[in-house]
Structures are given as C-alpha cells and as structure tokens.
Amino acid sequence: MSQRMTMDEVLKEYGVPQLRLDVHATRSDLLKLREKLMAIRDLSDGREQGYLDIECKLYIDVDDIDRYLSGELDTVGEIYAFPEDVKSYRE
C-alpha cells in the first residue's frame, strides 16, 4: 500500500510548495477504478497489487489563471486517466 507524505515530510524533502493541487473524482468513477484495481489482485490470487500510474506535465499559464479567476474556467487544469494507466506490481 502506498503511503502519503505528511506536510512535514514534504517540507523536509522538497521545501515549501508553491501551491497544492487537489485531485477529485466522482464516487462512481472511483468505484469503477477500485473494481479494476481489485480485479488485478483477485486474478493474481493476491500476488499483484493494482494502482493508477499517471505520468504527466501540467502547464498553467497566466491566461489559464486569469480565465479561472474570472469564472470562465471551472478548473485551473485537468489530468485525465486512461485504461493503460492502470498498472500492477508484485507484492
């Protein structure tokens, strides 16, 4: 199981962040993802763990910020996950 870093660990390891970007998903999307990740574990008789691995770069420029602050955009940016982002590893 992955462990989230505490804010103290983040500060110690990386310094003070510029900002924090939260990840949100609908309940139904999370339940679908959970089902896929559990299927990996079930099909491997518990030898593998499923996880979501998204490699990305998120570019936010002044125009994005201005459009968000004016209410034109609902979010500053978005990250999408696709079926090929579901991975597994042996425990």
C-alpha atoms as a printed R data frame, in Angstrom:
   type eleno elety resid chain resno       x       y       z
1  ATOM     1    CA   MET     A     1   0.000   0.000   0.000
2  ATOM     2    CA   SER     A     2   1.289   3.457  -0.811
3  ATOM     3    CA   GLN     A     3   1.851   5.985   1.933
4  ATOM     4    CA   ARG     A     4   1.120   9.666   1.544
5  ATOM     5    CA   MET     A     5   3.800  12.018   2.690
6  ATOM     6    CA   THR     A     6   2.927  14.264   5.592
7  ATOM     7    CA   MET     A     7   3.322  18.005   5.128
8  ATOM     8    CA   ASP     A     8   6.345  17.878   7.453
9  ATOM     9    CA   GLU     A     9   7.939  15.242   5.188
10 ATOM    10    CA   VAL     A    10   7.180  17.325   2.088
11 ATOM    11    CA   LEU     A    11   8.736  20.414   3.662
12 ATOM    12    CA   LYS     A    12  11.817  18.492   4.790
13 ATOM    13    CA   GLU     A    13  12.329  16.724   1.455
14 ATOM    14    CA   TYR     A    14  11.308  19.398  -1.065
15 ATOM    15    CA   GLY     A    15  10.868  22.718   0.743
16 ATOM    16    CA   VAL     A    16   7.830  24.972   0.743
17 ATOM    17    CA   PRO     A    17   5.465  24.203  -2.175
18 ATOM    18    CA   GLN     A    18   4.177  26.951  -4.453
19 ATOM    19    CA   LEU     A    19   0.642  25.583  -4.226
20 ATOM    20    CA   ARG     A    20  -1.288  22.380  -3.694
21 ATOM    21    CA   LEU     A    21  -3.406  20.865  -6.444
22 ATOM    22    CA   ASP     A    22  -6.147  18.558  -5.206
23 ATOM    23    CA   VAL     A    23  -7.389  15.564  -7.178
24 ATOM    24    CA   HIS     A    24 -11.147  15.000  -7.196
25 ATOM    25    CA   ALA     A    25 -13.232  12.277  -8.803
26 ATOM    26    CA   THR     A    26 -16.857  11.286  -8.746
27 ATOM    27    CA   ARG     A    27 -17.887   8.430  -6.481
28 ATOM    28    CA   SER     A    28 -18.948   6.337  -9.476
29 ATOM    29    CA   ASP     A    29 -15.597   6.883 -11.240
30 ATOM    30    CA   LEU     A    30 -13.708   5.889  -8.101
31 ATOM    31    CA   LEU     A    31 -15.827   2.784  -7.634
32 ATOM    32    CA   LYS     A    32 -15.121   1.755 -11.250
33 ATOM    33    CA   LEU     A    33 -11.387   2.297 -10.747
34 ATOM    34    CA   ARG     A    34 -11.466   0.373  -7.465
35 ATOM    35    CA   GLU     A    35 -13.165  -2.518  -9.232
36 ATOM    36    CA   LYS     A    36 -10.415  -2.646 -11.872
37 ATOM    37    CA   LEU     A    37  -7.660  -2.480  -9.264
38 ATOM    38    CA   MET     A    38  -9.282  -5.206  -7.171
39 ATOM    39    CA   ALA     A    39  -9.645  -7.406 -10.276
40 ATOM    40    CA   ILE     A    40  -5.851  -7.334 -10.708
41 ATOM    41    CA   ARG     A    41  -5.406  -8.583  -7.152
42 ATOM    42    CA   ASP     A    42  -8.146 -11.180  -7.491
43 ATOM    43    CA   LEU     A    43  -6.922 -12.554 -10.837
44 ATOM    44    CA   SER     A    44  -3.382 -12.919  -9.490
45 ATOM    45    CA   ASP     A    45  -4.514 -14.623  -6.272
46 ATOM    46    CA   GLY     A    46  -3.178 -11.680  -4.274
47 ATOM    47    CA   ARG     A    47   0.316 -11.764  -5.771
48 ATOM    48    CA   GLU     A    48  -0.108  -8.439  -7.565
49 ATOM    49    CA   GLN     A    49  -1.479  -5.084  -6.497
50 ATOM    50    CA   GLY     A    50  -3.249  -2.724  -8.881
51 ATOM    51    CA   TYR     A    51  -2.558   1.003  -8.916
52 ATOM    52    CA   LEU     A    52  -3.078   4.039 -11.116
53 ATOM    53    CA   ASP     A    53   0.118   5.494 -12.603
54 ATOM    54    CA   ILE     A    54  -0.299   8.778 -14.444
55 ATOM    55    CA   GLU     A    55   2.805  10.473 -15.770
56 ATOM    56    CA   CYS     A    56   2.075  13.975 -16.888
57 ATOM    57    CA   LYS     A    57   3.144  17.551 -17.053
58 ATOM    58    CA   LEU     A    58   0.575  20.154 -16.182
59 ATOM    59    CA   TYR     A    59   1.168  23.555 -17.715
60 ATOM    60    CA   ILE     A    60  -0.634  26.506 -16.169
61 ATOM    61    CA   ASP     A    61  -0.009  29.952 -17.582
62 ATOM    62    CA   VAL     A    62  -1.233  33.447 -16.694
63 ATOM    63    CA   ASP     A    63  -4.090  33.160 -19.200
64 ATOM    64    CA   ASP     A    64  -5.309  29.949 -17.508
65 ATOM    65    CA   ILE     A    65  -5.176  31.634 -14.103
66 ATOM    66    CA   ASP     A    66  -6.981  34.754 -15.317
67 ATOM    67    CA   ARG     A    67  -9.705  32.709 -17.029
68 ATOM    68    CA   TYR     A    68 -10.173  30.609 -13.880
69 ATOM    69    CA   LEU     A    69 -10.299  33.636 -11.585
70 ATOM    70    CA   SER     A    70 -12.833  35.348 -13.854
71 ATOM    71    CA   GLY     A    71 -15.095  32.289 -13.709
72 ATOM    72    CA   GLU     A    72 -14.650  31.387 -17.393
73 ATOM    73    CA   LEU     A    73 -12.990  28.069 -16.474
74 ATOM    74    CA   ASP     A    74 -14.219  25.611 -13.830
75 ATOM    75    CA   THR     A    75 -10.695  24.410 -13.081
76 ATOM    76    CA   VAL     A    76  -7.164  25.697 -13.492
77 ATOM    77    CA   GLY     A    77  -6.190  22.442 -15.176
78 ATOM    78    CA   GLU     A    78  -7.243  18.843 -15.567
79 ATOM    79    CA   ILE     A    79  -5.472  15.499 -15.579
80 ATOM    80    CA   TYR     A    80  -7.092  12.536 -17.306
81 ATOM    81    CA   ALA     A    81  -6.538   8.845 -16.609
82 ATOM    82    CA   PHE     A    82  -6.885   6.168 -19.295
83 ATOM    83    CA   PRO     A    83  -7.108   2.358 -19.139
84 ATOM    84    CA   GLU     A    84  -3.398   1.997 -19.918
85 ATOM    85    CA   ASP     A    85  -2.628   3.984 -16.725
86 ATOM    86    CA   VAL     A    86  -3.808   1.045 -14.590
87 ATOM    87    CA   LYS     A    87  -0.700  -0.953 -13.648
88 ATOM    88    CA   SER     A    88   0.180  -3.812 -11.369
89 ATOM    89    CA   TYR     A    89   3.186  -4.863  -9.330
90 ATOM    90    CA   ARG     A    90   4.115  -7.979  -7.418
91 ATOM    91    CA   GLU     A    91   3.923  -7.733  -3.645
